[in-house]
Amino acid sequence: MTQEFPKPGEEIYGFTFLRGGSISMLGAETAEFIHKDSGAQLFYIQNDDRELGFSILFRTPQTDEADSCHILEHLVLCSCPKYPSRDIFFDMDSKSYASFMNGITDNTYTCYPVCSQSEEQLIRLADVFLSCMEEPDALKEPFFFLREGLRLELEDPEGPLSLHGTVFNEDWGHLTDLEENADSFTAQALYPNETASRLLGRAHLHYREVSWEKVREVFSSIPTVSLCSTGR
């Protein structure tokens, strides 16, 4: 059912309506809002798609090649005071009606999209994302960093130390991806020492620079959050 948008300048739940628009290829009407207190931007898409979606996006420009932003993406969705968990991302994935859910980090931004055909479920999932973004437990408890970022393991008393971590292991996978390596080296050649040259997947080459403190610095420097919501 089509929902009537407010008039420019009107407020709803702390958001001020800026302007309306449309996306013809989606058969959708759009609305842009801004949150008065935080400066967060909200882009709402309304059409007759049964699939409801929500995504929170924030700017995380890569300041180095230690994959701090990628590690932060994982740490945010581990646990928070409102939703304490060992790993809230997989709790949501296995205990909800989500039809799609992910965390995505590029060299300039991080986003968390989630979809469901249940409005009630979508609102609850969105609340988990936002609560974790506001106060992630992983920035107070280093255990999560050791699991998701980087840690040393000793499998045998006489054996060698080995490096492990979810993001670190994902980065190892980039070594066998020719396309991603081509993108990375091309970006470095075209944009030396610029943000655009610092692509993901290189923590294995800069593991000495990977640290919990650096990830916390990235979180503290995140600027204004942008929100995107799609629905009927």
PyRosetta script that sets phi, psi and omega in degrees:
from pyrosetta import init, pose_from_sequence

init()
pose = pose_from_sequence("MTQEFPKPGEEIYGFTFLRGGSISMLGAETAEFIHKDSGAQLFYIQNDDRELGFSILFRTPQTDEADSCHILEHLVLCSCPKYPSRDIFFDMDSKSYASFMNGITDNTYTCYPVCSQSEEQLIRLADVFLSCMEEPDALKEPFFFLREGLRLELEDPEGPLSLHGTVFNEDWGHLTDLEENADSFTAQALYPNETASRLLGRAHLHYREVSWEKVREVFSSIPTVSLCSTGR")
pose.set_psi(1, 130.9)
pose.set_omega(1, -178.1)
pose.set_phi(2, -69.1)
pose.set_psi(2, 135.4)
pose.set_omega(2, -179.9)
pose.set_phi(3, -105.6)
pose.set_psi(3, 133.3)
pose.set_omega(3, -179.7)
pose.set_phi(4, -76.9)
pose.set_psi(4, 129.3)
pose.set_omega(4, -179.5)
pose.set_phi(5, -79.6)
pose.set_psi(5, 153.5)
pose.set_omega(5, 175.2)
pose.set_phi(6, -68.9)
pose.set_psi(6, 174.8)
pose.set_omega(6, 178.3)
pose.set_phi(7, -88.3)
pose.set_psi(7, 153.4)
pose.set_omega(7, 179.0)
pose.set_phi(8, -51.9)
pose.set_psi(8, 131.0)
pose.set_omega(8, -179.5)
pose.set_phi(9, 95.4)
pose.set_psi(9, -17.2)
pose.set_omega(9, 178.9)
pose.set_phi(10, -75.0)
pose.set_psi(10, 150.7)
pose.set_omega(10, -179.3)
pose.set_phi(11, -110.0)
pose.set_psi(11, 145.9)
pose.set_omega(11, 174.7)
pose.set_phi(12, -144.7)
pose.set_psi(12, 118.7)
pose.set_omega(12, -178.5)
pose.set_phi(13, 53.5)
pose.set_psi(13, 38.9)
pose.set_omega(13, 177.0)
pose.set_phi(14, 86.1)
pose.set_psi(14, -4.8)
pose.set_omega(14, 178.6)
pose.set_phi(15, -101.1)
pose.set_psi(15, 135.9)
pose.set_omega(15, 177.3)
pose.set_phi(16, -97.6)
pose.set_psi(16, 127.8)
pose.set_omega(16, -179.9)
pose.set_phi(17, -73.8)
pose.set_psi(17, 129.0)
pose.set_omega(17, -179.0)
pose.set_phi(18, -100.1)
pose.set_psi(18, -56.1)
pose.set_omega(18, -176.2)
pose.set_phi(19, -162.6)
pose.set_psi(19, 158.6)
pose.set_omega(19, 174.7)
pose.set_phi(20, -107.2)
pose.set_psi(20, 168.9)
pose.set_omega(20, -180.0)
pose.set_phi(21, -166.9)
pose.set_psi(21, -163.3)
pose.set_omega(21, 179.9)
pose.set_phi(22, -154.8)
pose.set_psi(22, 156.7)
pose.set_omega(22, 173.1)
pose.set_phi(23, -126.8)
pose.set_psi(23, 100.7)
pose.set_omega(23, -171.6)
pose.set_phi(24, -62.3)
pose.set_psi(24, -38.4)
pose.set_omega(24, -176.9)
pose.set_phi(25, -67.7)
pose.set_psi(25, -19.7)
pose.set_omega(25, 176.8)
pose.set_phi(26, -101.1)
pose.set_psi(26, -3.7)
pose.set_omega(26, -174.4)
pose.set_phi(27, 58.5)
pose.set_psi(27, 42.2)
pose.set_omega(27, -169.8)
pose.set_phi(28, -123.6)
pose.set_psi(28, 148.4)
pose.set_omega(28, 167.9)
pose.set_phi(29, -99.9)
pose.set_psi(29, 145.4)
pose.set_omega(29, -177.4)
pose.set_phi(30, -124.9)
pose.set_psi(30, 157.3)
pose.set_omega(30, 177.9)
pose.set_phi(31, -142.2)
pose.set_psi(31, 136.5)
pose.set_omega(31, 178.6)
pose.set_phi(32, -112.2)
pose.set_psi(32, 132.6)
pose.set_omega(32, 179.4)
pose.set_phi(33, -129.6)
pose.set_psi(33, 162.8)
pose.set_omega(33, 170.5)
pose.set_phi(34, -135.6)
pose.set_psi(34, 138.8)
pose.set_omega(34, -179.1)
pose.set_phi(35, -83.8)
pose.set_psi(35, 122.8)
pose.set_omega(35, -171.9)
pose.set_phi(36, -61.0)
pose.set_psi(36, -41.0)
pose.set_omega(36, -173.8)
pose.set_phi(37, -82.7)
pose.set_psi(37, -41.6)
pose.set_omega(37, -174.2)
pose.set_phi(38, -98.8)
pose.set_psi(38, -20.2)
pose.set_omega(38, -175.7)
pose.set_phi(39, 83.9)
pose.set_psi(39, 3.4)
pose.set_omega(39, 179.6)
pose.set_phi(40, -63.7)
pose.set_psi(40, 140.3)
pose.set_omega(40, 178.2)
pose.set_phi(41, -98.9)
pose.set_psi(41, 140.9)
pose.set_omega(41, 179.7)
pose.set_phi(42, -124.1)
pose.set_psi(42, 126.9)
pose.set_omega(42, 176.9)
pose.set_phi(43, -119.0)
pose.set_psi(43, 116.7)
pose.set_omega(43, -174.5)
pose.set_phi(44, -109.5)
pose.set_psi(44, 131.7)
pose.set_omega(44, 179.2)
pose.set_phi(45, -116.5)
pose.set_psi(45, 126.1)
pose.set_omega(45, -177.2)
pose.set_phi(46, -122.0)
pose.set_psi(46, 120.4)
pose.set_omega(46, 173.9)
pose.set_phi(47, -151.2)
pose.set_psi(47, -167.6)
pose.set_omega(47, -175.3)
pose.set_phi(48, -98.8)
pose.set_psi(48, 17.2)
pose.set_omega(48, 176.7)
pose.set_phi(49, -66.8)
pose.set_psi(49, 131.5)
pose.set_omega(49, 178.9)
pose.set_phi(50, -67.6)
pose.set_psi(50, -24.7)
pose.set_omega(50, -178.6)
pose.set_phi(51, -78.3)
pose.set_psi(51, 121.5)
pose.set_omega(51, 177.8)
pose.set_phi(52, -98.6)
pose.set_psi(52, 142.0)
pose.set_omega(52, -176.3)
pose.set_phi(53, -138.6)
pose.set_psi(53, 154.4)
pose.set_omega(53, 176.4)
pose.set_phi(54, -145.5)
pose.set_psi(54, 143.0)
pose.set_omega(54, 174.4)
pose.set_phi(55, -147.4)
pose.set_psi(55, 137.9)
pose.set_omega(55, 172.1)
pose.set_phi(56, -108.4)
pose.set_psi(56, 133.3)
pose.set_omega(56, -176.7)
pose.set_phi(57, -130.8)
pose.set_psi(57, 135.4)
pose.set_omega(57, 175.4)
pose.set_phi(58, -140.5)
pose.set_psi(58, 154.3)
pose.set_omega(58, -174.2)
pose.set_phi(59, -81.1)
pose.set_psi(59, 126.3)
pose.set_omega(59, 178.1)
pose.set_phi(60, -135.8)
pose.set_psi(60, 71.9)
pose.set_omega(60, 179.4)
pose.set_phi(61, -62.5)
pose.set_psi(61, 134.2)
pose.set_omega(61, -179.1)
pose.set_phi(62, -69.4)
pose.set_psi(62, 116.4)
pose.set_omega(62, 178.4)
pose.set_phi(63, -93.5)
pose.set_psi(63, -9.3)
pose.set_omega(63, 179.0)
pose.set_phi(64, -156.7)
pose.set_psi(64, -172.4)
pose.set_omega(64, 179.7)
pose.set_phi(65, -113.3)
pose.set_psi(65, 24.3)
pose.set_omega(65, 178.9)
pose.set_phi(66, -89.6)
pose.set_psi(66, 6.8)
pose.set_omega(66, 177.9)
pose.set_phi(67, 59.4)
pose.set_psi(67, 33.3)
pose.set_omega(67, 179.9)
pose.set_phi(68, -60.8)
pose.set_psi(68, -39.0)
pose.set_omega(68, -179.3)
pose.set_phi(69, -68.2)
pose.set_psi(69, -37.2)
pose.set_omega(69, 178.2)
pose.set_phi(70, -67.2)
pose.set_psi(70, -40.6)
pose.set_omega(70, 177.1)
pose.set_phi(71, -64.1)
pose.set_psi(71, -41.7)
pose.set_omega(71, 178.5)
pose.set_phi(72, -60.4)
pose.set_psi(72, -39.6)
pose.set_omega(72, 177.6)
pose.set_phi(73, -53.4)
pose.set_psi(73, -44.1)
pose.set_omega(73, 179.8)
pose.set_phi(74, -70.5)
pose.set_psi(74, -41.5)
pose.set_omega(74, -174.5)
pose.set_phi(75, -68.0)
pose.set_psi(75, -35.8)
pose.set_omega(75, -178.1)
pose.set_phi(76, -58.6)
pose.set_psi(76, -42.0)
pose.set_omega(76, -177.2)
pose.set_phi(77, -97.4)
pose.set_psi(77, 47.1)
pose.set_omega(77, 172.5)
pose.set_phi(78, -103.5)
pose.set_psi(78, -48.8)
pose.set_omega(78, -174.6)
pose.set_phi(79, -171.8)
pose.set_psi(79, 159.4)
pose.set_omega(79, 173.9)
pose.set_phi(80, -155.3)
pose.set_psi(80, 164.2)
pose.set_omega(80, -177.5)
pose.set_phi(81, -56.0)
pose.set_psi(81, -37.4)
pose.set_omega(81, -179.0)
pose.set_phi(82, -74.2)
pose.set_psi(82, -32.5)
pose.set_omega(82, -179.7)
pose.set_phi(83, -129.7)
pose.set_psi(83, 72.2)
pose.set_omega(83, -179.3)
pose.set_phi(84, -66.7)
pose.set_psi(84, 137.2)
pose.set_omega(84, -176.3)
pose.set_phi(85, -163.5)
pose.set_psi(85, 162.5)
pose.set_omega(85, 170.0)
pose.set_phi(86, -74.0)
pose.set_psi(86, -37.1)
pose.set_omega(86, 178.0)
pose.set_phi(87, -159.8)
pose.set_psi(87, 91.5)
pose.set_omega(87, -172.8)
pose.set_phi(88, -65.1)
pose.set_psi(88, -27.9)
pose.set_omega(88, -179.9)
pose.set_phi(89, -59.7)
pose.set_psi(89, -47.7)
pose.set_omega(89, -178.8)
pose.set_phi(90, -75.9)
pose.set_psi(90, -25.1)
pose.set_omega(90, 171.7)
pose.set_phi(91, -63.1)
pose.set_psi(91, -45.4)
pose.set_omega(91, 178.9)
pose.set_phi(92, -64.0)
pose.set_psi(92, -39.6)
pose.set_omega(92, -176.5)
pose.set_phi(93, -66.0)
pose.set_psi(93, -36.6)
pose.set_omega(93, -174.6)
pose.set_phi(94, -97.6)
pose.set_psi(94, -14.8)
pose.set_omega(94, -174.0)
pose.set_phi(95, -121.9)
pose.set_psi(95, 22.5)
pose.set_omega(95, 179.0)
pose.set_phi(96, -137.8)
pose.set_psi(96, 176.6)
pose.set_omega(96, 177.9)
pose.set_phi(97, -98.3)
pose.set_psi(97, 32.2)
pose.set_omega(97, 178.7)
pose.set_phi(98, -67.3)
pose.set_psi(98, 132.0)
pose.set_omega(98, 176.5)
pose.set_phi(99, -95.7)
pose.set_psi(99, -16.8)
pose.set_omega(99, 174.4)
pose.set_phi(100, -156.9)
pose.set_psi(100, 139.9)
pose.set_omega(100, 177.5)
pose.set_phi(101, -159.6)
pose.set_psi(101, 137.2)
pose.set_omega(101, -178.3)
pose.set_phi(102, -162.3)
pose.set_psi(102, 169.9)
pose.set_omega(102, 168.9)
pose.set_phi(103, -125.2)
pose.set_psi(103, 132.6)
pose.set_omega(103, -174.9)
pose.set_phi(104, -131.4)
pose.set_psi(104, 128.7)
pose.set_omega(104, 176.9)
pose.set_phi(105, -123.1)
pose.set_psi(105, 129.6)
pose.set_omega(105, 173.2)
pose.set_phi(106, -113.1)
pose.set_psi(106, -171.4)
pose.set_omega(106, -177.5)
pose.set_phi(107, -81.7)
pose.set_psi(107, -1.9)
pose.set_omega(107, 177.6)
pose.set_phi(108, -128.6)
pose.set_psi(108, -12.9)
pose.set_omega(108, -175.8)
pose.set_phi(109, -151.8)
pose.set_psi(109, 164.5)
pose.set_omega(109, 171.4)
pose.set_phi(110, -131.3)
pose.set_psi(110, 138.9)
pose.set_omega(110, 177.4)
pose.set_phi(111, -141.4)
pose.set_psi(111, 156.9)
pose.set_omega(111, 179.7)
pose.set_phi(112, -129.0)
pose.set_psi(112, 92.0)
pose.set_omega(112, 177.9)
pose.set_phi(113, -86.0)
pose.set_psi(113, 145.1)
pose.set_omega(113, 176.5)
pose.set_phi(114, -147.2)
pose.set_psi(114, 141.9)
pose.set_omega(114, -179.6)
pose.set_phi(115, -133.0)
pose.set_psi(115, 151.9)
pose.set_omega(115, 176.0)
pose.set_phi(116, -162.1)
pose.set_psi(116, 153.5)
pose.set_omega(116, 174.1)
pose.set_phi(117, -90.3)
pose.set_psi(117, 0.0)
pose.set_omega(117, 176.9)
pose.set_phi(118, -105.6)
pose.set_psi(118, 117.8)
pose.set_omega(118, 179.7)
pose.set_phi(119, -63.6)
pose.set_psi(119, -39.4)
pose.set_omega(119, 179.5)
pose.set_phi(120, -62.0)
pose.set_psi(120, -43.6)
pose.set_omega(120, 179.0)
pose.set_phi(121, -66.2)
pose.set_psi(121, -40.9)
pose.set_omega(121, -179.1)
pose.set_phi(122, -61.9)
pose.set_psi(122, -42.3)
pose.set_omega(122, 179.8)
pose.set_phi(123, -64.3)
pose.set_psi(123, -40.3)
pose.set_omega(123, 178.6)
pose.set_phi(124, -66.2)
pose.set_psi(124, -43.8)
pose.set_omega(124, 179.2)
pose.set_phi(125, -63.7)
pose.set_psi(125, -40.7)
pose.set_omega(125, 177.8)
pose.set_phi(126, -62.5)
pose.set_psi(126, -37.3)
pose.set_omega(126, 178.4)
pose.set_phi(127, -65.1)
pose.set_psi(127, -36.8)
pose.set_omega(127, 176.6)
pose.set_phi(128, -64.1)
pose.set_psi(128, -47.5)
pose.set_omega(128, 179.3)
pose.set_phi(129, -57.0)
pose.set_psi(129, -49.2)
pose.set_omega(129, -176.3)
pose.set_phi(130, -68.0)
pose.set_psi(130, -38.4)
pose.set_omega(130, 178.8)
pose.set_phi(131, -65.5)
pose.set_psi(131, -40.6)
pose.set_omega(131, 177.8)
pose.set_phi(132, -66.6)
pose.set_psi(132, -37.9)
pose.set_omega(132, 179.3)
pose.set_phi(133, -65.6)
pose.set_psi(133, -34.8)
pose.set_omega(133, -177.0)
pose.set_phi(134, -71.9)
pose.set_psi(134, -40.9)
pose.set_omega(134, -175.0)
pose.set_phi(135, -150.3)
pose.set_psi(135, 73.5)
pose.set_omega(135, -179.6)
pose.set_phi(136, -70.2)
pose.set_psi(136, 131.1)
pose.set_omega(136, 179.3)
pose.set_phi(137, -63.8)
pose.set_psi(137, -25.1)
pose.set_omega(137, -176.4)
pose.set_phi(138, -65.2)
pose.set_psi(138, -17.5)
pose.set_omega(138, 178.2)
pose.set_phi(139, -88.3)
pose.set_psi(139, -3.9)
pose.set_omega(139, 175.6)
pose.set_phi(140, -112.3)
pose.set_psi(140, -21.9)
pose.set_omega(140, -176.3)
pose.set_phi(141, -122.7)
pose.set_psi(141, 109.3)
pose.set_omega(141, -175.1)
pose.set_phi(142, -67.3)
pose.set_psi(142, -11.3)
pose.set_omega(142, 179.3)
pose.set_phi(143, -54.6)
pose.set_psi(143, -42.6)
pose.set_omega(143, -177.4)
pose.set_phi(144, -63.0)
pose.set_psi(144, -38.2)
pose.set_omega(144, 177.5)
pose.set_phi(145, -64.2)
pose.set_psi(145, -41.7)
pose.set_omega(145, -179.6)
pose.set_phi(146, -63.2)
pose.set_psi(146, -32.0)
pose.set_omega(146, 178.8)
pose.set_phi(147, -79.8)
pose.set_psi(147, -47.3)
pose.set_omega(147, -172.9)
pose.set_phi(148, -89.8)
pose.set_psi(148, -29.5)
pose.set_omega(148, -175.1)
pose.set_phi(149, -96.3)
pose.set_psi(149, -78.4)
pose.set_omega(149, -174.4)
pose.set_phi(150, -158.8)
pose.set_psi(150, 138.2)
pose.set_omega(150, 176.7)
pose.set_phi(151, -152.8)
pose.set_psi(151, 161.2)
pose.set_omega(151, 174.3)
pose.set_phi(152, -100.6)
pose.set_psi(152, 137.8)
pose.set_omega(152, 178.4)
pose.set_phi(153, -128.0)
pose.set_psi(153, 147.3)
pose.set_omega(153, 176.5)
pose.set_phi(154, -124.8)
pose.set_psi(154, 105.0)
pose.set_omega(154, -176.5)
pose.set_phi(155, -80.2)
pose.set_psi(155, -25.2)
pose.set_omega(155, -178.7)
pose.set_phi(156, -139.3)
pose.set_psi(156, 137.8)
pose.set_omega(156, -178.9)
pose.set_phi(157, -53.8)
pose.set_psi(157, -30.2)
pose.set_omega(157, -179.8)
pose.set_phi(158, -101.2)
pose.set_psi(158, 1.2)
pose.set_omega(158, -176.2)
pose.set_phi(159, -89.5)
pose.set_psi(159, 176.7)
pose.set_omega(159, -179.4)
pose.set_phi(160, -82.4)
pose.set_psi(160, 157.2)
pose.set_omega(160, 171.6)
pose.set_phi(161, -72.6)
pose.set_psi(161, 142.6)
pose.set_omega(161, 177.7)
pose.set_phi(162, -129.7)
pose.set_psi(162, 151.8)
pose.set_omega(162, -179.2)
pose.set_phi(163, -94.5)
pose.set_psi(163, 135.9)
pose.set_omega(163, 178.6)
pose.set_phi(164, -141.0)
pose.set_psi(164, 168.6)
pose.set_omega(164, -179.5)
pose.set_phi(165, 148.0)
pose.set_psi(165, 143.0)
pose.set_omega(165, -175.7)
pose.set_phi(166, -58.1)
pose.set_psi(166, -51.6)
pose.set_omega(166, -179.5)
pose.set_phi(167, -67.1)
pose.set_psi(167, -41.6)
pose.set_omega(167, 179.1)
pose.set_phi(168, -58.2)
pose.set_psi(168, -43.8)
pose.set_omega(168, 179.4)
pose.set_phi(169, -68.4)
pose.set_psi(169, -35.9)
pose.set_omega(169, 175.6)
pose.set_phi(170, -61.6)
pose.set_psi(170, -39.9)
pose.set_omega(170, -179.7)
pose.set_phi(171, -65.0)
pose.set_psi(171, -33.7)
pose.set_omega(171, 176.3)
pose.set_phi(172, -60.2)
pose.set_psi(172, -33.9)
pose.set_omega(172, 179.1)
pose.set_phi(173, -63.2)
pose.set_psi(173, -25.7)
pose.set_omega(173, 179.5)
pose.set_phi(174, -66.8)
pose.set_psi(174, -23.0)
pose.set_omega(174, -177.7)
pose.set_phi(175, -61.0)
pose.set_psi(175, -29.9)
pose.set_omega(175, -177.1)
pose.set_phi(176, -99.7)
pose.set_psi(176, 6.8)
pose.set_omega(176, 179.5)
pose.set_phi(177, -101.6)
pose.set_psi(177, 102.8)
pose.set_omega(177, -175.5)
pose.set_phi(178, -63.2)
pose.set_psi(178, -38.7)
pose.set_omega(178, -178.3)
pose.set_phi(179, -65.6)
pose.set_psi(179, -43.8)
pose.set_omega(179, -179.9)
pose.set_phi(180, -66.9)
pose.set_psi(180, -37.9)
pose.set_omega(180, 176.3)
pose.set_phi(181, -66.2)
pose.set_psi(181, -38.5)
pose.set_omega(181, 177.4)
pose.set_phi(182, -63.3)
pose.set_psi(182, -43.5)
pose.set_omega(182, 177.3)
pose.set_phi(183, -59.5)
pose.set_psi(183, -45.4)
pose.set_omega(183, -176.7)
pose.set_phi(184, -63.0)
pose.set_psi(184, -48.8)
pose.set_omega(184, -177.8)
pose.set_phi(185, -70.0)
pose.set_psi(185, -32.6)
pose.set_omega(185, 175.9)
pose.set_phi(186, -65.7)
pose.set_psi(186, -43.8)
pose.set_omega(186, 178.7)
pose.set_phi(187, -62.4)
pose.set_psi(187, -40.3)
pose.set_omega(187, 178.5)
pose.set_phi(188, -65.1)
pose.set_psi(188, -36.0)
pose.set_omega(188, 179.7)
pose.set_phi(189, -72.5)
pose.set_psi(189, -37.6)
pose.set_omega(189, -177.1)
pose.set_phi(190, -81.4)
pose.set_psi(190, -34.1)
pose.set_omega(190, -174.1)
pose.set_phi(191, -129.4)
pose.set_psi(191, 61.9)
pose.set_omega(191, -177.1)
pose.set_phi(192, -60.1)
pose.set_psi(192, 131.7)
pose.set_omega(192, 177.4)
pose.set_phi(193, 65.3)
pose.set_psi(193, 13.2)
pose.set_omega(193, 177.3)
pose.set_phi(194, -103.7)
pose.set_psi(194, 162.0)
pose.set_omega(194, 179.1)
pose.set_phi(195, -56.6)
pose.set_psi(195, -38.0)
pose.set_omega(195, -177.5)
pose.set_phi(196, -63.5)
pose.set_psi(196, -18.2)
pose.set_omega(196, -178.5)
pose.set_phi(197, -87.2)
pose.set_psi(197, -12.3)
pose.set_omega(197, -174.0)
pose.set_phi(198, -96.7)
pose.set_psi(198, 82.7)
pose.set_omega(198, 179.6)
pose.set_phi(199, -86.3)
pose.set_psi(199, 167.5)
pose.set_omega(199, -178.3)
pose.set_phi(200, -74.8)
pose.set_psi(200, 167.6)
pose.set_omega(200, 172.0)
pose.set_phi(201, 91.6)
pose.set_psi(201, 21.9)
pose.set_omega(201, -176.1)
pose.set_phi(202, -124.3)
pose.set_psi(202, 16.9)
pose.set_omega(202, 179.7)
pose.set_phi(203, -63.0)
pose.set_psi(203, -30.8)
pose.set_omega(203, -179.7)
pose.set_phi(204, -65.9)
pose.set_psi(204, -21.7)
pose.set_omega(204, 177.8)
pose.set_phi(205, -90.7)
pose.set_psi(205, -14.6)
pose.set_omega(205, -175.8)
pose.set_phi(206, -130.6)
pose.set_psi(206, 34.8)
pose.set_omega(206, -172.8)
pose.set_phi(207, -62.5)
pose.set_psi(207, -25.5)
pose.set_omega(207, 178.8)
pose.set_phi(208, -68.7)
pose.set_psi(208, -19.1)
pose.set_omega(208, -179.9)
pose.set_phi(209, -92.1)
pose.set_psi(209, -11.2)
pose.set_omega(209, -177.8)
pose.set_phi(210, -74.6)
pose.set_psi(210, 127.6)
pose.set_omega(210, 179.8)
pose.set_phi(211, -155.2)
pose.set_psi(211, 154.0)
pose.set_omega(211, 176.8)
pose.set_phi(212, -63.3)
pose.set_psi(212, -38.5)
pose.set_omega(212, -179.0)
pose.set_phi(213, -62.4)
pose.set_psi(213, -40.2)
pose.set_omega(213, -179.2)
pose.set_phi(214, -67.1)
pose.set_psi(214, -38.4)
pose.set_omega(214, 178.2)
pose.set_phi(215, -64.3)
pose.set_psi(215, -39.7)
pose.set_omega(215, 178.2)
pose.set_phi(216, -64.9)
pose.set_psi(216, -36.1)
pose.set_omega(216, 176.7)
pose.set_phi(217, -63.1)
pose.set_psi(217, -40.1)
pose.set_omega(217, 178.5)
pose.set_phi(218, -61.0)
pose.set_psi(218, -44.8)
pose.set_omega(218, -179.6)
pose.set_phi(219, -61.7)
pose.set_psi(219, -43.0)
pose.set_omega(219, -177.7)
pose.set_phi(220, -67.9)
pose.set_psi(220, -18.6)
pose.set_omega(220, -177.9)
pose.set_phi(221, -98.7)
pose.set_psi(221, 1.9)
pose.set_omega(221, -177.9)
pose.set_phi(222, -63.6)
pose.set_psi(222, 126.6)
pose.set_omega(222, 179.2)
pose.set_phi(223, -82.2)
pose.set_psi(223, -162.0)
pose.set_omega(223, -176.1)
pose.set_phi(224, -50.4)
pose.set_psi(224, 133.1)
pose.set_omega(224, 179.3)
pose.set_phi(225, -82.7)
pose.set_psi(225, 142.2)
pose.set_omega(225, 173.1)
pose.set_phi(226, -113.8)
pose.set_psi(226, 140.8)
pose.set_omega(226, -180.0)
pose.set_phi(227, -117.3)
pose.set_psi(227, 146.8)
pose.set_omega(227, 173.6)
pose.set_phi(228, -133.5)
pose.set_psi(228, 129.1)
pose.set_omega(228, 179.0)
pose.set_phi(229, -130.5)
pose.set_psi(229, 137.8)
pose.set_omega(229, 176.8)
pose.set_phi(230, -124.6)
pose.set_psi(230, 148.3)
pose.set_omega(230, -180.0)
pose.set_phi(231, -177.1)
pose.set_psi(231, -171.9)
pose.set_omega(231, -178.3)
pose.set_phi(232, -76.5)
pose.dump_pdb("model.pdb")
